[in-house]
Amino acid sequence: MSPDRQVGDLFRRFRDRLAVEGPHRLGGPGGDNGHGAKATPTPGPFRTDGGAREAGLAPYPPRDVEPAGRPRRRGGRGGRGGEELTVPPATFTSYYGRPILKAPVWKWDIAAYLFTGGLAAGSSLLAAGGQLTDRPALRRAGRVTALAAVSASAYFLVNDLGKPSRFHHMLRVAKLTSPMSMGTWILTAFGPAAGVAAVAEAAPWLPERGLLGLGRRLLPPAGNAAGLVAAVTAPALATYTGVLLADTAVPAWHEAYPELPTIFAGSALASGAGVGLLAAPPAQAGPARRFAVAGAALELWGSHRVENRLGLLSEPYATGTAGRLLRAGRALTAAGVAGALVGRRSRVLSALSGGALLAASVCTRFGIFRGGVASAEDPKYTVVPQRERAQRRADQHTDDSGPGAGPNGG
C-alpha cells in the first residue's frame, strides 16, 4: 500500500470517529488532553446531539423546523398583513416609579387663592345688585367682602411667587394667549375699583365740613362708579382661574377645560350669595337668594359633567381627598340653597344657609385642585388616555384608507 493511500484511510477513519464521538472525546477543543486547561468548545459542522449534551450545549434544531424565537405576524385589518409582535404591550409605569408628569408645585395657598378670587368676584356682583336695587346692607356687605377677599388673593399669589416684585414684573407685558398674564391684569383692574367702592362705604362717618366733608360728598358717587367697574371685571376674575388650570399639562385639569370655568363661575356666585345671606337682613337678601340658585345650578352641573364625562380622568375627582371634598361641596350647596329658599323670613336660617354656601365653595375649589394634583402623580392618567387617542387616530386612518376611500368614493 502506498503511503498516500495509507494516510487517506487514516484520515477517513478519523473523520468518521470525530463525527460519531465529538471533538471533546478525541482531545479536541474543550477536551482534556493532559497538556493544559480545557479550551472552550466551539460549535462546528461536525457537532452531534450526543456530543452537544455531554459538552453542555443545546443541540442543533432540525433543518425543517421553524426556530422557536421567530416572532409571529398578526394579521392586520382587511387582510393586509400587520406588525410583528416582538415585545409584550407596555404597562403604564415610569422609570424607577417616578411620575411621568411633574406634579404642580403649587401648594395650599394657590387653592386658597382660587377660593378668595371667586369670593371677591361674587361679592362685587352682589354689591352691584344691592346698589342697583337700593339695598344698602347688601351693597355694604358685598363691597367690604370684595376688598378683603381680593387683598387675601393678592397675598396668596405673592406668597406663591415668592417675591412681590415678580407680580410687578408680570405687568410689563400683556399676552392675550396667557391666562396668567391676563389674570394679573384682571386683578390689577379689579383691586383698585373694589378698594374705592369699599372705602366709599365709610363716607357717612366723615365730618360734614372741611376737607373731610368734601370727601364725604365725593366718595359716594365715586364708590358707585368703582363698584360698577368691579362688577364688570368680576366675571373674568371668577373664571380665569379655571382657564389657567385647564391650560396646564395636568390631565384632569386639561381635559376638563369646558367645565372648569363654569364650575368656578357658579362657585363664585354661590360664595357671594353666602355673604349676602350672612350679612344682610332677610328683607334685603332677595338678590343673594337668586345668586344662590343660579350659582348652585352652574356648579352642580359642571361638577356632574367633570365626574361623568371624562372617562378615566373622572376618577381623580371621585376618589380620595378630591372625591370627599367635592361630595361635601355638593351636599353643602344643596343644603345652602334649600335653606335660602325656605328661610326667607328667618335671619338664623339665612345665616346658616350662607355659611353652608361659603363652605361649599371652599370644598369645591380645594377638591378641583386636589383632583388635578392626583392625576399628575399617577402615570396611568397620562398614558392610558394617550393610547386611546392614538388608537382612535389609527382607526380613523384605517377607515379613511380602506376600500372605497378613493378620491371619487369608489
TAZINOR-V93276 format. One record per helix or strand of 2 or more residues. SS is the DSSP state (h for helix, s for strand). FROM is the first residue (numbers start at 1). LEN is the number of residues. If there is no record, write none. Layout:
# TAZINOR-V93276
ss = <SS;SS>
from = <FROM;FROM>
len = <LEN;LEN>
This chain:
# TAZINOR-V93276
ss = <h;h;h;h;h;h;h;h;h;h;h;h;h;h;h;h;h;h;h>
from = <3;23;49;77;95;108;136;164;179;203;210;251;257;282;286;311;320;347;380>
len = <19;4;6;3;3;25;26;9;22;3;37;4;23;3;24;8;23;31;22>
